Amino acid sequence: MKACWYEKTGPARDVLVIGEMPTPEPGPGEVRVKIAVSAVNPSDTKGRSGWRGRPIGFPRVVPHQDGAGTIDKVGPDIDAGRVGERVWVYMAQRSRPFGTAAEYTAVQSERAVKLPDNASFEEGACLGIPAMTAHRCLYADDDIGGKAILVQGGAGAVGFYAVQLAKLGGARVVATVGRPETASRAREIGADAVVDYTRENVVARVAALFNNAAPLDRVIEVAFGKNLQTDVALLKSGGVIATYSSDAVPDPVVPFTPMLMKDLTVHFVLIYEIPQSARDHAARDINRLIAAGKLKHQIAEVFPLARIAEAHERMEEGRVVGKLLVRLG
């Protein structure tokens, strides 16, 4: 089968190799998926680049956690009725060397989720890490109905789903964006208000929207260290920061006393480490909303496998709006 892999970390064009390798066989508890579309996530490019000194982990790595395709073979203990099932795949390369940047991949059965009939493979590949992270950020700390929620980076991969899931869950949602062209998109997917953090004072604007100096119950945070002071100022007593990234300030200083005086909670969300029951909960909710036609997706560009290095580079530029996908089938 055709696949992409790397055997050392470094720049995409220097280390990514495209070639032929043996087709994997599904073991106990696994299914094999004929991949139609693979997705590029920040964790994929960080792993490939050796971000912050991260070792490669395996002698050869086929990258990418997420994708979509069709189950063509199952392990000895898996219901053969799953053969032919259209699925979206998540965490394919977690703690193992074989992701979705190949014509076939074998994954644990629960990580291949049945794809609703009304969703394309491209849409299915968008889900995985971004949509499940958004769900966990919202639902790890009680119900969100009637809550005031700020989604920092509402046009980003996770933020895009967080805005939708929060609104569909009955919350009042404010999204921050960094470019005027993404503000309309955030409104289209349900944000009650949008704040451009490059042009507006987020604290003053959000306080004015609610006529309250500290109105928020929850913040979904993509830049924890950079936005921490803002989040603390806007959260009410007992509020929650659910954060999944802090690239700009990777080792932030925590303002202990202001956070203590508000009895705030910080929930660090890493989808790879949450309980499987929480991932199953997310998958069920996501599928229910897709089947009902209520969840939108944003795709920036679809690349052929031959241009996978370009897709990685686009991700690392940090300017793309929407998912970068690689077509296998």
Secondary structure by P-SEA (a helix, b strand, c coil): ccccccccccccccccccccccbbbbcccbbbbcccbbbbcaaaaaaaacccccccccccccccccbbbbbcccccccccccccccccccccccccccccccccccccccccccccccccaaaaaaccaaaaaaaaacccccccccbbbbbcccccaaaaaaaaaaaaaccbbbbbbccccaaaaaaaacccccccccccaaaaaaaaaacccccccccccccccccaaaaaaacccbbbbbccccccccccccccaaaaaabbbbbbbccccccaaaaaaaaaaaaaaaaaccbbbbbcccccccaaaaaaaaaaacccccbbbbbcc
